[in-house]
Amino acid sequence: MRVLVVEDEALLADAIAEWLRGDTHAVDVVHDGDQALEHLAVFDYDVVVLDRNLPVVHGDDVCRSLAETGSPVRVLMLTAAAEVGDRVSGLSLGADDYLSKPFAFVELSARVLALGRRSRPATPPILTRAGIRLDLARREVFRDGRYVPLARKEFAVLAELLRADGAVVSAEQLLEKAWDEHADPFTSAVRLVILKVRRKLGDPPVIQTVSGVGYQIP
C-alpha cells in the first residue's frame, strides 16, 4: 500500500515510516498539514497516518478537507489526548480510526492494514494464482509448495500483480503503489525488480511482459 505519514515530531515520523516500510508499504513523510494537503492532491494514497496537532494547517483541517472532497483515502488519526471526547471529536471530523500516543507499533501496523483493506476493493489475506501463494499478513510467498524468499520491494510488486487478478499492471502503477515519492518515473527499478522476482519464482515463468503496456500474471 501507499501510506502518507504526517507527524511534526521528526524522530517519531521516521520511526513510523521505517516500521511501515518493514511491512512492505511505500511510505512518504511530511511534517505539517500544508505539506500533507499538497501530497494528497498529487499522490494516490491508501492510508494517511495523521497527527492531530500539526503546525501550519491543523490535523483537524486536513481531515475535514479530505471528508469534504470525498477522498477515498483512509485516515488513522494520532493524538496525545486519550479522552473519549477527543476520540469522538476526531472521528466526527471524518477520521476512520483513532490511535492514542504512546502506542505499540504492532497495533499501528494492524490498524493501517485494516484501513488499507477498506481503501480499495476487498483483498483476501492470501492471494493465489498460477501456483503462487502469497500471505499478506505473514509476508510469505510459496510457489507450488516451495518457499520463495523475497525482499520487501519484490514482495510488494508481486502482491500488486496478484491483486490485479490477471489484468495488466503498468510500470507506472507499480511505481505508484510500491515506491515512495522519490522514485524516478523514468527509472528501470520496476523492470529490475520484475527480473528478480521472475528468477526467484523459477520456471516456468509466470510473470509476462505485455510490450508497451506493463506486466501480468495471466
C-alpha positions as CSV (number, residue, x, y, z in Angstrom):
1,M,0.0,0.0,0.0
2,R,0.9,3.6,-0.3
3,V,0.9,5.4,3.0
4,L,1.5,9.1,4.0
5,V,2.8,9.8,7.5
6,V,2.0,13.3,8.7
7,E,3.8,13.9,12.0
8,D,5.7,17.0,13.2
9,E,8.0,15.1,15.6
10,A,10.7,14.1,13.1
11,L,12.1,11.2,15.1
12,L,8.6,9.7,15.6
13,A,7.7,10.2,11.9
14,D,10.9,8.5,10.8
15,A,10.3,5.6,13.2
16,I,6.7,5.1,12.0
17,A,7.8,5.2,8.3
18,E,10.6,2.7,8.9
19,W,8.3,0.4,10.7
20,L,5.6,0.5,7.9
21,R,8.2,0.0,5.2
22,G,9.1,-3.2,7.1
23,D,5.5,-4.2,6.3
24,T,6.3,-3.7,2.6
25,H,4.3,-0.4,2.3
26,A,5.6,2.5,0.3
27,V,5.8,5.4,2.7
28,D,6.1,9.2,2.3
29,V,6.7,11.5,5.3
30,V,5.7,15.2,5.8
31,H,5.8,17.3,8.9
32,D,2.9,19.8,8.7
33,G,-0.7,20.0,7.5
34,D,0.1,22.2,4.5
35,Q,2.6,19.7,3.1
36,A,0.1,16.9,3.7
37,L,-2.6,18.6,1.6
38,E,-0.1,19.2,-1.2
39,H,0.9,15.5,-1.2
40,L,-2.7,14.3,-1.0
41,A,-3.5,16.4,-4.1
42,V,-0.7,14.8,-6.1
43,F,-0.3,11.2,-5.0
44,D,-2.8,8.3,-4.7
45,Y,-2.5,7.1,-1.1
46,D,-4.4,4.3,0.5
47,V,-3.9,5.4,4.1
48,V,-2.8,8.6,5.9
49,V,-1.4,8.3,9.4
50,L,-2.3,11.8,10.6
51,D,-1.1,13.5,13.8
52,R,-3.9,15.7,15.0
53,N,-1.8,18.6,16.5
54,L,0.1,19.8,13.4
55,P,1.7,23.1,12.6
56,V,0.7,25.4,9.7
57,V,-2.5,23.5,8.9
58,H,-4.1,21.7,11.9
59,G,-4.7,17.9,11.5
60,D,-8.4,18.5,12.1
61,D,-8.5,20.8,9.0
62,V,-6.6,18.2,6.9
63,C,-9.1,15.6,7.9
64,R,-12.1,17.9,7.3
65,S,-10.7,18.7,3.8
66,L,-10.5,15.1,2.9
67,A,-14.0,14.4,4.1
68,E,-15.4,17.4,2.2
69,T,-13.8,16.5,-1.1
70,G,-14.9,12.8,-0.8
71,S,-11.3,11.5,-0.9
72,P,-11.2,7.7,-0.7
73,V,-8.0,7.7,1.4
74,R,-8.5,6.3,4.9
75,V,-7.3,8.3,7.9
76,L,-5.7,7.0,11.0
77,M,-5.6,9.9,13.4
78,L,-2.8,10.1,16.1
79,T,-3.0,12.2,19.2
80,A,-1.6,12.5,22.7
81,A,-5.1,13.1,24.1
82,A,-6.7,9.9,25.3
83,E,-10.1,11.2,26.5
84,V,-13.2,9.7,24.9
85,G,-14.4,13.1,23.9
86,D,-11.2,13.7,21.9
87,R,-11.6,10.4,20.1
88,V,-15.3,11.1,19.3
89,S,-14.3,14.6,18.0
90,G,-11.6,13.2,15.7
91,L,-13.9,10.5,14.3
92,S,-16.7,13.1,13.7
93,L,-14.3,15.1,11.5
94,G,-14.0,12.2,9.1
95,A,-11.2,10.1,10.6
96,D,-11.6,6.3,10.0
97,D,-9.7,5.3,13.1
98,Y,-8.0,6.8,16.1
99,L,-4.8,5.8,18.0
100,S,-3.6,7.5,21.2
101,K,0.1,8.2,21.9
102,P,2.1,6.4,23.1
103,F,1.1,3.3,21.0
104,A,2.5,-0.1,20.1
105,F,3.9,-0.3,16.6
106,V,2.4,-3.7,16.1
107,E,-1.0,-2.2,16.8
108,L,-0.3,0.7,14.3
109,S,0.6,-2.0,11.7
110,A,-2.7,-3.8,12.3
111,R,-4.8,-0.7,12.1
112,V,-3.1,0.6,8.9
113,L,-3.5,-2.8,7.3
114,A,-7.2,-2.9,8.3
115,L,-7.8,0.6,6.9
116,G,-5.9,-0.3,3.7
117,R,-8.4,-3.2,3.0
118,R,-11.2,-0.6,3.1
119,S,-9.5,1.8,0.7
120,R,-9.8,-0.5,-2.2
121,P,-11.9,-3.5,-3.2
122,A,-11.6,-6.1,-0.5
123,T,-8.4,-8.2,-0.8
124,P,-8.3,-11.7,0.6
125,P,-5.5,-12.2,3.2
126,I,-4.0,-14.9,1.0
127,L,-3.5,-14.3,-2.8
128,T,-3.2,-17.3,-5.1
129,R,-2.6,-17.6,-8.8
130,A,-0.6,-19.7,-11.2
131,G,0.7,-21.9,-8.3
132,I,1.8,-18.8,-6.3
133,R,0.5,-18.4,-2.7
134,L,1.2,-15.0,-1.1
135,D,0.2,-14.5,2.5
136,L,-0.1,-10.7,3.1
137,A,-0.2,-11.0,6.9
138,R,2.8,-13.3,7.3
139,R,4.6,-11.8,4.3
140,E,5.4,-15.2,2.9
141,V,5.4,-16.5,-0.7
142,F,5.3,-20.1,-1.9
143,R,5.3,-21.4,-5.4
144,D,4.0,-25.0,-5.8
145,G,4.7,-25.5,-2.1
146,R,8.3,-24.2,-2.3
147,Y,9.1,-21.2,-0.1
148,V,10.3,-18.2,-2.1
149,P,12.3,-15.6,-0.1
150,L,11.5,-12.1,-1.4
151,A,12.9,-8.7,-0.5
152,R,10.4,-6.0,0.6
153,K,10.0,-4.4,-2.8
154,E,9.8,-7.7,-4.6
155,F,7.0,-8.8,-2.3
156,A,5.1,-5.5,-2.8
157,V,5.4,-5.8,-6.6
158,L,4.3,-9.4,-6.7
159,A,1.3,-8.6,-4.4
160,E,0.2,-5.8,-6.8
161,L,0.4,-8.2,-9.7
162,L,-1.6,-10.8,-7.9
163,R,-4.2,-8.3,-6.8
164,A,-4.8,-7.4,-10.4
165,D,-6.3,-10.9,-10.9
166,G,-4.9,-11.5,-14.4
167,A,-5.1,-7.9,-15.6
168,V,-2.1,-6.0,-16.9
169,V,-0.4,-3.6,-14.4
170,S,1.6,-0.8,-15.8
171,A,5.1,0.1,-14.6
172,E,3.6,3.5,-13.5
173,Q,1.0,1.7,-11.4
174,L,3.7,-0.4,-9.7
175,L,5.8,2.7,-9.0
176,E,2.7,4.4,-7.5
177,K,1.9,1.6,-5.1
178,A,5.3,0.0,-4.3
179,W,7.7,3.0,-4.3
180,D,7.7,6.4,-2.5
181,E,7.6,9.9,-3.9
182,H,11.3,9.9,-4.6
183,A,11.0,7.3,-7.3
184,D,12.1,8.5,-10.7
185,P,9.3,7.8,-13.2
186,F,11.9,7.0,-15.8
187,T,13.8,4.6,-13.6
188,S,14.4,1.0,-14.6
189,A,13.7,-0.1,-11.0
190,V,10.4,-1.8,-11.8
191,R,12.0,-3.8,-14.6
192,L,14.9,-4.9,-12.4
193,V,12.5,-6.0,-9.6
194,I,10.4,-7.9,-12.0
195,L,13.5,-9.7,-13.3
196,K,14.5,-10.6,-9.7
197,V,11.0,-11.9,-8.8
198,R,10.9,-14.0,-12.0
199,R,14.2,-15.5,-11.2
200,K,13.2,-16.4,-7.6
201,L,9.9,-17.8,-8.6
202,G,11.6,-20.1,-11.1
203,D,10.5,-21.9,-14.2
204,P,8.2,-21.9,-16.0
205,P,8.0,-18.1,-15.9
206,V,4.6,-16.8,-14.7
207,I,5.1,-13.0,-15.0
208,Q,4.5,-11.9,-18.6
209,T,5.6,-8.6,-20.1
210,V,3.0,-7.0,-22.3
211,S,5.0,-4.8,-24.6
212,G,4.4,-1.1,-24.2
213,V,1.7,-1.8,-21.5
214,G,3.0,-3.5,-18.4
215,Y,3.1,-6.8,-16.6
216,Q,0.6,-9.5,-15.8
217,I,0.2,-13.0,-14.2
218,P,-2.4,-14.5,-16.6
